[in-house]
């Protein structure tokens, strides 16, 4: 399921956008708020304590010295990625009336982001796979709708979304089977924590107009926190 959940969520989002053509942005924003809250809560409650616990012990062969530095590097790295993706990781896309080819900078930055997200999933973080799946569902809907409205051809849209869907499982696969990466598991996970901090907090504050909170949004955020707590 660690491999399937992130893959299927993107494909489901692609199908929803293609078939249902959702026009209600409010529902998508509420789903984004829930996904951001859930992902941030999983990061704070599960990934972060594990990393600092690892750094609190002397681990033979470990190159970890300061988890905080790697977390801040992750935040910085995500900021750099967003110069190219224009914030597509948190559902913030800007289009062109007509798009004749795949936007490669957007494509590459999104794939790097999704690949790195898959790395901690390979180390018994089943709940994180669910969190990433919930995070990717509205993003996939928004991206597919954006490409359709930009008149990108259907084959290019499918190729983009399928590749995006495969990136997180590939990151998990690399974590599971590339033993050389496991030596740097804590560093990479700390970088991913920084990425998730940036993405999830941005989603929470950008998912309503004018960055204003309302009852529906707060309810979705509380629901995301509660679900992460009880998992």
Z-matrix of the N, CA and C atoms (Angstrom, degrees):
N
C 1 1.469
C 2 1.527 1 112.08
N 3 1.330 2 116.64 1 -27.55
C 4 1.461 3 119.51 2 178.19
C 5 1.520 4 111.86 3 -60.16
N 6 1.331 5 115.42 4 -32.96
C 7 1.454 6 120.08 5 178.24
C 8 1.533 7 111.30 6 -82.35
N 9 1.325 8 116.02 7 -39.03
C 10 1.459 9 120.69 8 -171.02
C 11 1.523 10 113.85 9 -76.80
N 12 1.344 11 117.64 10 -39.83
C 13 1.463 12 119.89 11 -173.28
C 14 1.534 13 113.17 12 -58.40
N 15 1.356 14 119.41 13 -52.97
C 16 1.471 15 118.25 14 179.01
C 17 1.527 16 112.89 15 -63.82
N 18 1.339 17 116.46 16 -34.12
C 19 1.466 18 120.52 17 179.00
C 20 1.523 19 110.94 18 -65.72
N 21 1.340 20 116.11 19 -50.77
C 22 1.458 21 120.75 20 -175.62
C 23 1.526 22 112.14 21 -67.92
N 24 1.342 23 117.08 22 -31.88
C 25 1.470 24 118.88 23 -178.26
C 26 1.529 25 110.99 24 -65.02
N 27 1.340 26 117.27 25 -39.92
C 28 1.468 27 120.54 26 178.39
C 29 1.526 28 110.39 27 -67.52
N 30 1.337 29 116.44 28 -44.25
C 31 1.463 30 119.78 29 179.59
C 32 1.535 31 110.93 30 -64.16
N 33 1.339 32 116.60 31 -37.82
C 34 1.467 33 120.24 32 176.93
C 35 1.524 34 110.53 33 -64.22
N 36 1.334 35 116.80 34 -44.05
C 37 1.458 36 120.44 35 177.79
C 38 1.521 37 111.49 36 -61.16
N 39 1.331 38 116.53 37 -40.20
C 40 1.469 39 121.87 38 177.21
C 41 1.528 40 110.49 39 -60.46
N 42 1.339 41 116.87 40 -45.97
C 43 1.469 42 121.71 41 -178.66
C 44 1.529 43 110.79 42 -66.54
N 45 1.338 44 116.89 43 -42.23
C 46 1.473 45 120.85 44 178.94
C 47 1.528 46 110.30 45 -58.96
N 48 1.336 47 116.11 46 -46.24
C 49 1.466 48 119.86 47 -179.21
C 50 1.520 49 111.44 48 -66.30
N 51 1.320 50 116.22 49 -37.00
C 52 1.461 51 121.26 50 -176.77
C 53 1.524 52 111.58 51 -72.96
N 54 1.329 53 116.13 52 -41.42
C 55 1.470 54 120.70 53 -173.21
C 56 1.525 55 111.89 54 -91.54
N 57 1.333 56 116.22 55 -50.21
C 58 1.464 57 119.81 56 -173.61
C 59 1.523 58 113.30 57 -86.27
N 60 1.352 59 116.14 58 -23.72
C 61 1.466 60 121.04 59 -179.13
C 62 1.537 61 111.52 60 48.59
N 63 1.351 62 117.58 61 59.75
C 64 1.479 63 120.24 62 -176.16
C 65 1.513 64 112.03 63 -62.30
N 66 1.320 65 115.46 64 133.99
C 67 1.460 66 120.87 65 -179.39
C 68 1.535 67 112.36 66 -113.75
N 69 1.333 68 116.65 67 -8.16
C 70 1.469 69 120.62 68 -178.38
C 71 1.533 70 109.58 69 -83.18
N 72 1.322 71 115.97 70 98.06
C 73 1.463 72 120.56 71 -177.71
C 74 1.527 73 112.26 72 -70.13
N 75 1.327 74 116.47 73 -25.15
C 76 1.469 75 119.87 74 -178.86
C 77 1.519 76 110.91 75 -62.21
N 78 1.346 77 116.29 76 -45.53
C 79 1.463 78 120.01 77 179.61
C 80 1.521 79 111.78 78 -63.22
N 81 1.330 80 116.10 79 -39.54
C 82 1.461 81 119.66 80 178.51
C 83 1.531 82 110.90 81 -65.18
N 84 1.315 83 117.06 82 -39.00
C 85 1.460 84 121.02 83 179.64
C 86 1.521 85 111.30 84 -66.86
N 87 1.335 86 116.27 85 -37.35
C 88 1.465 87 119.94 86 176.77
C 89 1.524 88 110.70 87 -67.11
N 90 1.336 89 116.43 88 -40.07
C 91 1.464 90 119.96 89 176.24
C 92 1.522 91 110.92 90 -64.41
N 93 1.316 92 116.58 91 -38.41
C 94 1.468 93 120.92 92 175.70
C 95 1.526 94 111.20 93 -62.87
N 96 1.344 95 116.38 94 -43.08
C 97 1.464 96 120.55 95 179.22
C 98 1.521 97 110.78 96 -61.34
N 99 1.338 98 116.51 97 -43.44
C 100 1.459 99 120.64 98 177.43
C 101 1.523 100 111.13 99 -62.41
N 102 1.331 101 116.79 100 -45.99
C 103 1.466 102 120.19 101 -178.03
C 104 1.524 103 111.34 102 -64.98
N 105 1.340 104 116.57 103 -39.51
C 106 1.462 105 119.48 104 178.47
C 107 1.511 106 111.98 105 -65.32
N 108 1.340 107 116.80 106 -42.40
C 109 1.454 108 121.71 107 179.07
C 110 1.532 109 110.98 108 -64.46
N 111 1.326 110 116.02 109 -45.05
C 112 1.463 111 121.30 110 -179.35
C 113 1.524 112 110.73 111 -63.09
N 114 1.327 113 116.94 112 -45.02
C 115 1.463 114 121.50 113 -179.18
C 116 1.527 115 111.25 114 -65.89
N 117 1.331 116 116.60 115 -42.51
C 118 1.467 117 119.92 116 178.43
C 119 1.524 118 111.00 117 -64.60
N 120 1.333 119 117.00 118 -40.66
C 121 1.470 120 120.75 119 179.94
C 122 1.522 121 111.43 120 -65.74
N 123 1.331 122 117.14 121 -41.80
C 124 1.466 123 120.23 122 176.54
C 125 1.521 124 110.75 123 -60.62
N 126 1.314 125 115.66 124 -40.44
C 127 1.471 126 120.47 125 -179.15
C 128 1.525 127 110.79 126 -64.55
N 129 1.342 128 115.98 127 -46.82
C 130 1.464 129 120.96 128 -176.93
C 131 1.528 130 111.61 129 -70.90
N 132 1.338 131 116.75 130 -41.14
C 133 1.466 132 120.72 131 -173.24
C 134 1.523 133 113.82 132 -83.41
N 135 1.331 134 117.31 133 -25.73
C 136 1.459 135 119.16 134 -172.92
C 137 1.533 136 113.21 135 -120.85
N 138 1.324 137 117.52 136 -56.56
C 139 1.467 138 119.79 137 -175.63
C 140 1.523 139 112.23 138 -68.50
N 141 1.326 140 116.63 139 -46.58
C 142 1.465 141 120.29 140 -174.92
C 143 1.534 142 112.63 141 -62.47
N 144 1.349 143 119.47 142 -49.29
C 145 1.471 144 118.75 143 178.27
C 146 1.526 145 112.74 144 -59.18
N 147 1.327 146 116.89 145 -37.35
C 148 1.467 147 120.02 146 -179.57
C 149 1.525 148 111.48 147 -63.59
N 150 1.333 149 116.11 148 -42.25
C 151 1.464 150 119.86 149 -179.04
C 152 1.521 151 110.90 150 -65.52
N 153 1.326 152 117.13 151 -44.97
C 154 1.466 153 119.14 152 -179.02
C 155 1.522 154 111.61 153 -70.62
N 156 1.317 155 117.24 154 -30.46
C 157 1.459 156 119.63 155 174.68
C 158 1.523 157 110.57 156 -65.60
N 159 1.323 158 116.58 157 -40.80
C 160 1.461 159 120.74 158 177.39
C 161 1.515 160 111.38 159 -63.50
N 162 1.325 161 115.73 160 -38.30
C 163 1.459 162 119.51 161 179.87
C 164 1.519 163 112.34 162 -74.56
N 165 1.330 164 116.44 163 -13.56
C 166 1.458 165 119.52 164 179.35
C 167 1.503 166 113.78 165 -84.40
N 168 1.328 167 117.04 166 -3.25
C 169 1.455 168 121.61 167 -179.62
C 170 1.515 169 109.75 168 -125.67
N 171 1.305 170 116.23 169 152.83
C 172 1.457 171 121.13 170 175.46
C 173 1.516 172 107.71 171 -80.67
N 174 1.326 173 116.17 172 117.91
C 175 1.457 174 121.04 173 -177.49
C 176 1.521 175 108.87 174 -112.44
N 177 1.303 176 116.60 175 122.02
C 178 1.452 177 120.84 176 -177.54
C 179 1.527 178 109.96 177 -60.92
N 180 1.325 179 116.04 178 130.89
C 181 1.450 180 121.20 179 178.32
C 182 1.512 181 114.07 180 80.45
N 183 1.330 182 117.99 181 -0.08
C 184 1.456 183 120.05 182 -178.15
C 185 1.518 184 110.62 183 -83.68
N 186 1.325 185 115.44 184 143.72
C 187 1.460 186 121.14 185 176.97
C 188 1.527 187 110.34 186 -105.24
N 189 1.343 188 117.58 187 14.24
C 190 1.459 189 121.32 188 -177.26
C 191 1.524 190 110.92 189 -80.40
N 192 1.311 191 116.22 190 131.64
C 193 1.458 192 120.74 191 177.34
C 194 1.518 193 111.80 192 -129.64
N 195 1.307 194 116.66 193 -34.58
C 196 1.457 195 118.35 194 -176.00
C 197 1.527 196 109.43 195 -149.11
N 198 1.329 197 116.08 196 101.69
C 199 1.470 198 120.30 197 -177.92
C 200 1.518 199 110.90 198 -60.94
N 201 1.331 200 116.54 199 -38.47
C 202 1.459 201 120.19 200 -177.01
C 203 1.516 202 112.90 201 -59.22
N 204 1.345 203 116.57 202 -38.11
C 205 1.463 204 119.88 203 179.86
C 206 1.522 205 110.48 204 -62.65
N 207 1.343 206 116.45 205 -44.11
C 208 1.459 207 119.92 206 -178.51
C 209 1.533 208 111.23 207 -69.19
N 210 1.336 209 117.10 208 -34.16
C 211 1.466 210 119.79 209 176.28
C 212 1.529 211 109.83 210 -64.00
N 213 1.329 212 116.96 211 -44.48
C 214 1.463 213 120.02 212 178.44
C 215 1.529 214 111.44 213 -65.93
N 216 1.326 215 116.79 214 -34.07
C 217 1.468 216 120.00 215 175.07
C 218 1.527 217 110.45 216 -63.35
N 219 1.343 218 116.32 217 -37.62
C 220 1.458 219 120.37 218 177.17
C 221 1.522 220 111.92 219 -63.21
N 222 1.331 221 116.32 220 -43.17
C 223 1.464 222 120.56 221 177.52
C 224 1.527 223 110.25 222 -61.64
N 225 1.331 224 116.04 223 -46.06
C 226 1.464 225 120.66 224 179.13
C 227 1.525 226 111.30 225 -62.42
N 228 1.335 227 116.09 226 -42.16
C 229 1.460 228 120.32 227 -179.34
C 230 1.530 229 110.70 228 -62.56
N 231 1.343 230 116.97 229 -40.44
C 232 1.462 231 120.36 230 179.06
C 233 1.525 232 111.15 231 -66.83
N 234 1.323 233 117.39 232 -37.26
C 235 1.463 234 120.62 233 176.25
C 236 1.520 235 110.40 234 -60.66
N 237 1.350 236 116.06 235 -42.11
C 238 1.466 237 120.56 236 178.17
C 239 1.529 238 110.53 237 -64.26
N 240 1.342 239 116.45 238 -43.92
C 241 1.466 240 119.57 239 178.73
C 242 1.525 241 111.38 240 -58.25
N 243 1.329 242 116.02 241 -36.12
C 244 1.456 243 119.28 242 -176.29
C 245 1.523 244 113.47 243 -73.56
N 246 1.331 245 117.47 244 -14.47
C 247 1.457 246 119.41 245 170.72
C 248 1.529 247 110.08 246 -62.85
N 249 1.331 248 115.81 247 -29.65
C 250 1.466 249 121.16 248 -177.13
C 251 1.529 250 112.16 249 -98.67
N 252 1.338 251 116.66 250 -35.26
C 253 1.469 252 119.59 251 -178.28
C 254 1.523 253 112.03 252 -85.86
N 255 1.327 254 117.50 253 -14.66
C 256 1.468 255 123.23 254 -178.47
C 257 1.530 256 112.64 255 60.41
N 258 1.351 257 115.85 256 28.08
C 259 1.459 258 119.67 257 175.44
C 260 1.511 259 114.79 258 85.00
N 261 1.332 260 117.81 259 18.00
C 262 1.473 261 120.18 260 -179.14
C 263 1.521 262 111.88 261 -63.82
N 264 1.345 263 118.14 262 -24.21
C 265 1.462 264 121.38 263 -179.62
C 266 1.518 265 112.57 264 -63.05
N 267 1.322 266 116.47 265 -23.25
C 268 1.465 267 118.85 266 177.59
C 269 1.527 268 111.56 267 -120.27
N 270 1.336 269 115.03 268 31.35
C 271 1.455 270 120.09 269 171.36
C 272 1.509 271 115.19 270 76.00
N 273 1.328 272 116.70 271 25.05
C 274 1.459 273 121.03 272 -175.57
C 275 1.529 274 107.77 273 -115.50
N 276 1.322 275 117.37 274 87.72
C 277 1.461 276 120.28 275 -176.93
C 278 1.522 277 111.00 276 -118.56
N 279 1.325 278 114.88 277 147.46
C 280 1.462 279 121.33 278 177.15
C 281 1.514 280 107.48 279 -123.24
N 282 1.321 281 115.87 280 135.03
C 283 1.455 282 118.52 281 -171.50
C 284 1.511 283 114.32 282 -113.64
N 285 1.334 284 112.33 283 174.10
C 286 1.443 285 122.12 284 173.15
C 287 1.529 286 107.09 285 -114.70
N 288 1.335 287 117.79 286 148.11
C 289 1.462 288 118.92 287 -179.31
C 290 1.521 289 112.82 288 -56.11
N 291 1.315 290 116.58 289 -38.65
C 292 1.457 291 120.68 290 179.23
C 293 1.523 292 108.84 291 -135.29
N 294 1.319 293 115.49 292 127.76
C 295 1.457 294 121.25 293 -178.51
C 296 1.535 295 108.10 294 -123.20
N 297 1.326 296 116.63 295 114.67
C 298 1.459 297 120.21 296 -173.45
C 299 1.526 298 112.97 297 -89.77
N 300 1.340 299 117.37 298 -16.05
C 301 1.462 300 119.72 299 -178.65
C 302 1.517 301 110.54 300 -147.97
N 303 1.325 302 115.52 301 165.39
C 304 1.464 303 121.22 302 179.73
C 305 1.527 304 110.00 303 -60.74
N 306 1.333 305 118.74 304 132.03
C 307 1.480 306 120.61 305 174.66
C 308 1.526 307 109.63 306 -73.26
N 309 1.321 308 116.61 307 98.72
C 310 1.459 309 121.01 308 -167.66
C 311 1.518 310 113.70 309 -65.95
N 312 1.332 311 117.97 310 -35.98
C 313 1.469 312 119.24 311 179.12
C 314 1.522 313 110.52 312 -64.88
N 315 1.323 314 116.12 313 -42.32
C 316 1.462 315 121.10 314 175.52
C 317 1.523 316 110.20 315 -61.57
N 318 1.324 317 116.47 316 -45.52
C 319 1.461 318 122.50 317 -178.39
C 320 1.530 319 111.47 318 -60.11
N 321 1.321 320 117.16 319 -50.27
C 322 1.470 321 121.58 320 -175.76
C 323 1.525 322 110.79 321 -66.20
N 324 1.332 323 117.54 322 -44.58
C 325 1.464 324 120.16 323 -178.43
C 326 1.524 325 111.51 324 -65.75
N 327 1.331 326 117.64 325 -39.61
C 328 1.462 327 120.69 326 177.25
C 329 1.521 328 111.80 327 -65.04
N 330 1.336 329 116.04 328 -39.68
C 331 1.464 330 119.95 329 179.84
C 332 1.529 331 111.28 330 -66.26
N 333 1.326 332 117.70 331 -40.85
C 334 1.468 333 121.07 332 176.99
C 335 1.523 334 110.17 333 -61.58
N 336 1.329 335 115.22 334 -45.66
C 337 1.470 336 121.06 335 179.22
C 338 1.526 337 110.81 336 -59.19
N 339 1.328 338 116.83 337 -48.95
C 340 1.471 339 120.92 338 -177.30
C 341 1.525 340 111.47 339 -67.45
N 342 1.332 341 117.67 340 -37.09
C 343 1.466 342 121.58 341 178.85
C 344 1.530 343 110.42 342 -62.21
N 345 1.324 344 116.92 343 -46.79
C 346 1.466 345 120.58 344 -179.31
C 347 1.523 346 111.74 345 -65.35
N 348 1.330 347 117.06 346 -35.06
C 349 1.469 348 120.05 347 178.34
C 350 1.526 349 111.76 348 -59.70
N 351 1.327 350 116.31 349 -29.94
C 352 1.459 351 119.77 350 -177.36
C 353 1.508 352 114.34 351 -76.12
N 354 1.328 353 118.06 352 -16.08
C 355 1.465 354 120.21 353 -173.13
C 356 1.526 355 113.49 354 -63.46
N 357 1.347 356 120.34 355 -49.91
C 358 1.476 357 118.58 356 -179.16
C 359 1.525 358 113.03 357 -66.28
N 360 1.342 359 117.53 358 -23.34
C 361 1.466 360 120.70 359 -179.01
C 362 1.526 361 110.32 360 -61.62
N 363 1.341 362 116.83 361 -29.89
C 364 1.453 363 120.79 362 -178.48
C 365 1.512 364 114.67 363 -71.79
N 366 1.323 365 118.06 364 -2.96
C 367 1.464 366 121.34 365 -178.07
C 368 1.530 367 109.78 366 -118.48
N 369 1.318 368 114.53 367 54.99
C 370 1.477 369 122.51 368 173.03
C 371 1.527 370 113.40 369 63.06
N 372 1.321 371 116.23 370 34.38
C 373 1.469 372 119.91 371 175.10
C 374 1.523 373 108.48 372 -107.98
N 375 1.342 374 115.20 373 68.80
C 376 1.462 375 120.22 374 -177.47
C 377 1.527 376 111.72 375 -61.23
N 378 1.325 377 116.71 376 -38.35
C 379 1.461 378 120.00 377 -178.79
C 380 1.520 379 111.70 378 -64.12
N 381 1.339 380 116.33 379 -31.60
C 382 1.456 381 119.42 380 179.47
C 383 1.528 382 110.64 381 -66.66
N 384 1.333 383 117.17 382 -34.66
C 385 1.472 384 120.30 383 176.33
C 386 1.525 385 109.88 384 -59.71
N 387 1.342 386 116.18 385 -41.23
C 388 1.460 387 120.32 386 176.95
C 389 1.524 388 110.83 387 -65.54
N 390 1.331 389 116.85 388 -42.57
C 391 1.459 390 120.97 389 179.22
C 392 1.515 391 112.31 390 -61.21
N 393 1.337 392 116.35 391 -43.51
C 394 1.462 393 120.49 392 178.96
C 395 1.524 394 110.52 393 -66.40
N 396 1.347 395 116.00 394 -38.31
C 397 1.466 396 119.92 395 178.60
C 398 1.530 397 110.41 396 -61.90
N 399 1.335 398 116.68 397 -45.27
C 400 1.468 399 120.55 398 178.87
C 401 1.526 400 110.49 399 -64.62
N 402 1.324 401 116.50 400 -36.33
C 403 1.464 402 122.31 401 178.20
C 404 1.525 403 111.08 402 -66.49
N 405 1.337 404 117.38 403 -40.91
C 406 1.460 405 120.93 404 -174.49
C 407 1.529 406 113.23 405 -77.23
N 408 1.337 407 117.59 406 -24.24
C 409 1.471 408 120.06 407 -176.47
C 410 1.531 409 112.50 408 -59.03
N 411 1.340 410 119.61 409 -57.25
C 412 1.470 411 117.78 410 179.57
C 413 1.518 412 112.80 411 -66.30
N 414 1.349 413 117.36 412 -31.78
C 415 1.461 414 120.26 413 178.04
C 416 1.526 415 109.75 414 -62.09
N 417 1.342 416 116.35 415 -42.31
C 418 1.464 417 120.75 416 179.61
C 419 1.528 418 110.92 417 -64.06
N 420 1.330 419 116.70 418 -40.48
C 421 1.468 420 120.67 419 178.34
C 422 1.526 421 110.13 420 -62.73
N 423 1.338 422 116.29 421 -46.86
C 424 1.459 423 121.41 422 -177.91
C 425 1.525 424 110.92 423 -65.37
N 426 1.339 425 117.31 424 -43.76
C 427 1.462 426 120.73 425 -179.76
C 428 1.519 427 111.56 426 -63.64
N 429 1.331 428 116.28 427 -46.76
C 430 1.465 429 119.69 428 -178.71
C 431 1.520 430 110.66 429 -62.64
N 432 1.328 431 116.72 430 -44.07
C 433 1.467 432 120.89 431 177.85
C 434 1.526 433 110.74 432 -60.72
N 435 1.325 434 116.36 433 -41.77
C 436 1.465 435 122.21 434 178.20
C 437 1.526 436 111.10 435 -59.83
N 438 1.334 437 116.75 436 -45.09
C 439 1.465 438 120.57 437 -179.20
C 440 1.529 439 111.83 438 -67.94
N 441 1.335 440 115.91 439 -39.37
C 442 1.471 441 119.51 440 178.06
C 443 1.527 442 110.33 441 -62.70
N 444 1.322 443 116.15 442 -45.97
C 445 1.467 444 120.55 443 -179.98
C 446 1.518 445 112.41 444 -66.91
N 447 1.338 446 116.43 445 -23.62
C 448 1.463 447 120.87 446 178.17
C 449 1.526 448 112.01 447 -89.53
N 450 1.343 449 115.64 448 3.30
C 451 1.465 450 122.80 449 175.84
C 452 1.529 451 113.15 450 62.76
N 453 1.324 452 115.95 451 31.67
C 454 1.458 453 119.74 452 170.58
C 455 1.523 454 107.70 453 -71.37
N 456 1.337 455 117.64 454 140.69
C 457 1.461 456 119.00 455 -174.98
C 458 1.528 457 111.24 456 -66.44
N 459 1.339 458 115.28 457 153.04
C 460 1.462 459 121.73 458 -171.65
C 461 1.517 460 113.02 459 -61.79
N 462 1.334 461 117.24 460 -36.06
C 463 1.464 462 120.09 461 179.66
C 464 1.524 463 111.28 462 -65.52
N 465 1.321 464 116.46 463 -39.93
C 466 1.465 465 120.59 464 178.84
C 467 1.528 466 110.79 465 -67.34
N 468 1.335 467 116.81 466 -40.20
C 469 1.467 468 120.74 467 177.93
C 470 1.526 469 110.00 468 -60.84
N 471 1.330 470 116.24 469 -47.07
C 472 1.468 471 120.37 470 -179.15
C 473 1.527 472 110.80 471 -62.40
N 474 1.341 473 117.10 472 -43.60
C 475 1.468 474 120.91 473 179.88
C 476 1.524 475 110.85 474 -62.33
N 477 1.329 476 116.54 475 -42.75
C 478 1.471 477 121.61 476 179.41
C 479 1.523 478 109.88 477 -60.77
N 480 1.334 479 116.58 478 -52.19
C 481 1.458 480 120.66 479 -173.76
C 482 1.528 481 111.71 480 -69.42
N 483 1.334 482 117.68 481 -36.32
C 484 1.463 483 120.04 482 178.12
C 485 1.527 484 110.53 483 -65.28
N 486 1.318 485 116.58 484 -43.25
C 487 1.469 486 119.86 485 178.57
C 488 1.518 487 110.81 486 -64.25
N 489 1.328 488 116.57 487 -43.55
C 490 1.467 489 121.23 488 176.83
C 491 1.528 490 110.61 489 -59.10
N 492 1.338 491 116.63 490 -41.41
C 493 1.472 492 121.49 491 179.88
C 494 1.523 493 111.58 492 -63.34
N 495 1.326 494 116.84 493 -33.14
C 496 1.470 495 120.99 494 -176.09
C 497 1.526 496 113.25 495 -80.60
N 498 1.331 497 117.88 496 -18.66
C 499 1.462 498 120.60 497 -171.44
C 500 1.526 499 113.92 498 -63.88
N 501 1.341 500 117.47 499 -46.07
C 502 1.465 501 119.53 500 -179.54
C 503 1.527 502 111.73 501 -64.87
N 504 1.352 503 119.76 502 -46.06
C 505 1.470 504 118.94 503 173.33
C 506 1.528 505 113.21 504 -58.44
N 507 1.332 506 117.82 505 -34.93
C 508 1.469 507 120.22 506 177.16
C 509 1.530 508 110.74 507 -65.69
N 510 1.334 509 116.75 508 -38.37
C 511 1.462 510 120.23 509 176.06
C 512 1.514 511 111.51 510 -63.28
N 513 1.329 512 116.68 511 -40.53
C 514 1.462 513 121.21 512 176.65
C 515 1.524 514 110.94 513 -65.55
N 516 1.332 515 116.28 514 -41.49
C 517 1.463 516 121.29 515 178.12
C 518 1.530 517 110.62 516 -61.14
N 519 1.331 518 116.54 517 -44.53
C 520 1.466 519 120.85 518 178.94
C 521 1.522 520 110.74 519 -61.48
N 522 1.325 521 116.59 520 -40.75
C 523 1.460 522 120.92 521 178.83
C 524 1.521 523 111.62 522 -64.44
N 525 1.338 524 116.17 523 -37.18
C 526 1.461 525 121.10 524 -177.09
C 527 1.528 526 112.78 525 -75.59
N 528 1.325 527 116.84 526 -36.29
C 529 1.460 528 119.07 527 -166.58
C 530 1.532 529 115.42 528 -119.10
N 531 1.310 530 119.10 529 -13.76
C 532 1.468 531 120.35 530 175.60
C 533 1.520 532 108.21 531 -94.00
N 534 1.316 533 115.69 532 94.69
C 535 1.466 534 120.49 533 -171.99
C 536 1.522 535 112.59 534 -62.19
N 537 1.314 536 118.14 535 -29.40
C 538 1.457 537 120.41 536 179.25
C 539 1.510 538 112.92 537 -61.41
N 540 1.347 539 116.72 538 -31.32
C 541 1.460 540 120.24 539 179.46
C 542 1.522 541 111.97 540 -72.27
N 543 1.322 542 116.54 541 -28.84
C 544 1.461 543 120.03 542 -177.02
C 545 1.519 544 112.72 543 -63.33
N 546 1.334 545 116.47 544 -25.67
C 547 1.466 546 120.01 545 176.77
C 548 1.515 547 111.11 546 -63.05
N 549 1.338 548 116.21 547 -25.44
C 550 1.459 549 121.37 548 -178.55
C 551 1.536 550 110.85 549 -113.33
N 552 1.329 551 115.17 550 27.66
C 553 1.472 552 119.73 551 -176.76
C 554 1.518 553 112.08 552 -56.82
N 555 1.331 554 117.80 553 -47.83
C 556 1.465 555 120.18 554 -176.17
C 557 1.525 556 112.29 555 -65.56
N 558 1.341 557 116.30 556 -40.21
C 559 1.469 558 118.91 557 178.50
C 560 1.525 559 111.27 558 -62.85
N 561 1.337 560 116.01 559 -47.55
C 562 1.466 561 119.71 560 -178.37
C 563 1.525 562 110.53 561 -64.68
N 564 1.338 563 116.51 562 -41.36
C 565 1.459 564 119.88 563 179.01
C 566 1.529 565 110.93 564 -62.98
N 567 1.322 566 116.85 565 -40.31
C 568 1.471 567 120.12 566 177.78
C 569 1.527 568 111.03 567 -62.91
N 570 1.327 569 117.24 568 -39.35
C 571 1.466 570 120.89 569 176.41
C 572 1.525 571 110.04 570 -63.10
N 573 1.342 572 116.36 571 -42.87
C 574 1.469 573 120.41 572 178.40
C 575 1.525 574 110.71 573 -63.69
N 576 1.336 575 117.16 574 -37.99
C 577 1.472 576 120.32 575 176.10
C 578 1.528 577 110.13 576 -57.64
N 579 1.329 578 116.55 577 -44.48
C 580 1.462 579 120.38 578 177.18
C 581 1.514 580 111.96 579 -60.50
N 582 1.332 581 116.29 580 -42.56
C 583 1.467 582 121.03 581 177.81
C 584 1.521 583 110.55 582 -61.30
N 585 1.348 584 116.19 583 -45.74
C 586 1.460 585 120.25 584 -178.57
C 587 1.523 586 111.93 585 -67.82
N 588 1.341 587 117.06 586 -36.60
C 589 1.466 588 120.22 587 174.93
C 590 1.534 589 110.27 588 -56.41
N 591 1.321 590 115.32 589 -49.88
C 592 1.462 591 120.14 590 -176.63
C 593 1.529 592 111.05 591 -64.27
N 594 1.331 593 116.11 592 -48.73
C 595 1.463 594 120.86 593 -176.80
C 596 1.527 595 111.35 594 -62.85
N 597 1.337 596 116.36 595 -51.65
C 598 1.467 597 120.05 596 -173.79
C 599 1.527 598 111.93 597 -66.75
N 600 1.330 599 117.55 598 -40.77
C 601 1.468 600 119.01 599 179.54
C 602 1.524 601 110.85 600 -68.18
N 603 1.331 602 117.16 601 -36.70
C 604 1.466 603 120.21 602 177.09
C 605 1.515 604 110.86 603 -64.62
N 606 1.333 605 116.72 604 -41.71
C 607 1.469 606 121.00 605 178.02
C 608 1.520 607 110.18 606 -58.39
N 609 1.333 608 116.91 607 -46.49
C 610 1.463 609 120.90 608 -177.28
C 611 1.525 610 111.26 609 -60.08
N 612 1.331 611 116.91 610 -42.00
C 613 1.465 612 119.55 611 -175.33
C 614 1.525 613 113.23 612 -86.29
N 615 1.332 614 117.69 613 -14.85
C 616 1.461 615 119.41 614 -178.56
C 617 1.524 616 112.96 615 -104.04
N 618 1.320 617 117.57 616 -1.45
C 619 1.459 618 119.38 617 -172.46
C 620 1.528 619 113.98 618 -84.10
N 621 1.325 620 117.59 619 6.63
C 622 1.475 621 119.48 620 172.59
C 623 1.522 622 108.85 621 -140.40
N 624 1.316 623 115.44 622 153.16
C 625 1.453 624 120.56 623 -176.15
C 626 1.527 625 111.40 624 -62.13
N 627 1.324 626 115.78 625 134.70
C 628 1.448 627 120.51 626 177.80
C 629 1.508 628 114.23 627 67.16
N 630 1.359 629 116.04 628 15.93
C 631 1.469 630 121.58 629 179.64
C 632 1.530 631 111.84 630 58.73
N 633 1.332 632 117.53 631 27.93
C 634 1.462 633 121.60 632 -179.73
C 635 1.526 634 109.96 633 -92.48
N 636 1.315 635 115.22 634 142.38
C 637 1.460 636 120.96 635 177.53
C 638 1.528 637 109.82 636 -90.95
N 639 1.323 638 115.51 637 144.53
C 640 1.452 639 120.46 638 173.57
C 641 1.522 640 108.26 639 -136.12
N 642 1.326 641 115.87 640 173.24
C 643 1.467 642 120.56 641 -173.90
C 644 1.531 643 111.14 642 -60.92
N 645 1.317 644 116.92 643 -43.81
C 646 1.470 645 120.24 644 -178.44
C 647 1.522 646 110.76 645 -62.01
N 648 1.321 647 116.33 646 -44.07
C 649 1.461 648 120.41 647 -179.00
C 650 1.521 649 111.08 648 -66.31
N 651 1.331 650 116.48 649 -45.67
C 652 1.467 651 119.85 650 179.27
C 653 1.522 652 110.41 651 -61.57
N 654 1.326 653 116.96 652 -38.28
C 655 1.465 654 120.69 653 178.60
C 656 1.524 655 111.05 654 -61.77
N 657 1.327 656 117.18 655 -42.22
C 658 1.463 657 120.95 656 179.15
C 659 1.521 658 111.00 657 -66.50
N 660 1.336 659 116.65 658 -37.19
C 661 1.463 660 120.34 659 178.75
C 662 1.534 661 110.25 660 -66.30
N 663 1.336 662 116.21 661 -44.36
C 664 1.468 663 120.37 662 178.48
C 665 1.523 664 110.48 663 -63.23
N 666 1.327 665 117.12 664 -40.03
C 667 1.457 666 121.20 665 178.06
C 668 1.532 667 111.20 666 -61.96
N 669 1.321 668 116.57 667 -41.05
C 670 1.463 669 120.77 668 177.93
C 671 1.520 670 111.77 669 -63.28
N 672 1.333 671 116.61 670 -42.14
C 673 1.469 672 121.16 671 178.34
C 674 1.519 673 110.61 672 -63.71
N 675 1.338 674 115.94 673 -45.40
C 676 1.466 675 120.52 674 -177.83
C 677 1.531 676 111.14 675 -63.54
N 678 1.317 677 116.73 676 -43.21
C 679 1.469 678 120.33 677 -179.49
C 680 1.527 679 110.16 678 -62.56
N 681 1.333 680 116.59 679 -43.28
C 682 1.471 681 119.85 680 178.86
C 683 1.532 682 111.46 681 -63.67
N 684 1.312 683 116.71 682 -36.27
C 685 1.465 684 121.25 683 -178.49
C 686 1.530 685 111.43 684 -66.14
N 687 1.336 686 116.09 685 -42.41
C 688 1.450 687 119.92 686 -173.86
C 689 1.524 688 113.75 687 -84.83
N 690 1.308 689 117.27 688 -10.76
C 691 1.468 690 119.19 689 177.90
C 692 1.528 691 112.00 690 -74.27
